[in-house]
């Protein structure tokens, strides 16, 4: 007999400090967004040191809409893995 697993709330899978925008006040959400984008862009720049800084920040801002519930460092590393190599 298969016993169903207990249901987990989505909040169990979100990074600390990145609250879903539906529940956060606009100012707090904007501050969290800016912090998330900065952390993500910094990691992307570390992974691709030759990249244009403005491009890296724009990529991080774009990523926020899709993967803001992920830790920004993990999101940056996943994004880096999807970029073509310079070989």
JOSULGI-V524798 format. One record per residue. RES is the residue in one small letter. SS is DSSP state (~ for helix, > for strand, _ for the rest). PHI is phi as a letter, one per 20 degrees, with the letter a starting at -180 (NA if undefined). PSI is psi in radians with two decimals (NA if undefined). Layout:
# JOSULGI-V524798
res | ss | phi | psi
RES | SS | PHI | PSI
RES | SS | PHI | PSI
This chain:
# JOSULGI-V524798
res | ss | phi | psi
x | _ | NA | 2.35
x | _ | e | 2.20
x | _ | e | 2.25
x | _ | f | 2.51
x | _ | f | 2.61
x | _ | f | 2.54
x | _ | f | 2.40
x | _ | d | 2.48
x | _ | f | 2.71
x | ~ | f | -0.51
x | ~ | f | -0.34
x | ~ | f | -0.32
x | ~ | d | 0.13
x | _ | e | 2.70
x | _ | f | 2.53
x | _ | f | 2.42
x | _ | n | -0.08
x | _ | d | 1.57
x | _ | e | 2.53
x | _ | g | 2.44
x | _ | f | -0.45
x | _ | f | -0.44
x | _ | d | -0.20
x | _ | e | 2.51
x | _ | f | 2.69
x | ~ | g | -0.76
x | ~ | f | -0.80
x | ~ | f | -0.70
x | ~ | f | -0.71
x | ~ | f | -0.72
x | ~ | f | -0.74
x | ~ | f | -0.69
x | ~ | f | -0.83
x | ~ | f | -0.70
x | ~ | f | -0.76
x | ~ | f | -0.82
x | ~ | f | -0.73
x | ~ | f | -0.79
x | ~ | f | -0.79
x | ~ | f | -0.80
x | ~ | f | -0.67
x | ~ | f | -0.75
x | ~ | f | -0.71
x | ~ | f | -0.71
x | ~ | f | -0.60
x | ~ | f | -0.65
x | ~ | f | -0.53
x | _ | c | 1.26
x | _ | g | -0.40
x | _ | e | -0.03
x | _ | f | 2.62
x | _ | f | 2.19
x | ~ | g | -0.67
x | ~ | f | -0.68
x | ~ | f | -0.77
x | ~ | f | -0.75
x | ~ | f | -0.71
x | ~ | f | -0.63
x | ~ | f | -0.79
x | ~ | f | -0.71
x | ~ | f | -0.70
x | ~ | f | -0.64
x | ~ | f | -0.57
x | ~ | g | -0.75
x | ~ | f | -0.49
x | ~ | d | -0.62
x | ~ | c | 0.48
x | _ | f | -0.37
x | _ | f | -0.21
x | _ | e | 2.74
x | _ | f | 2.34
x | ~ | f | -0.53
x | ~ | f | -0.76
x | ~ | f | -0.75
x | ~ | f | -0.74
x | ~ | f | -0.73
x | ~ | f | -0.66
x | ~ | f | -0.73
x | ~ | f | -0.77
x | ~ | g | -0.73
x | ~ | f | -0.46
x | ~ | e | -0.23
x | _ | f | 2.56
x | _ | f | 2.61
x | _ | f | 2.79
x | _ | e | 0.21
x | _ | g | NA
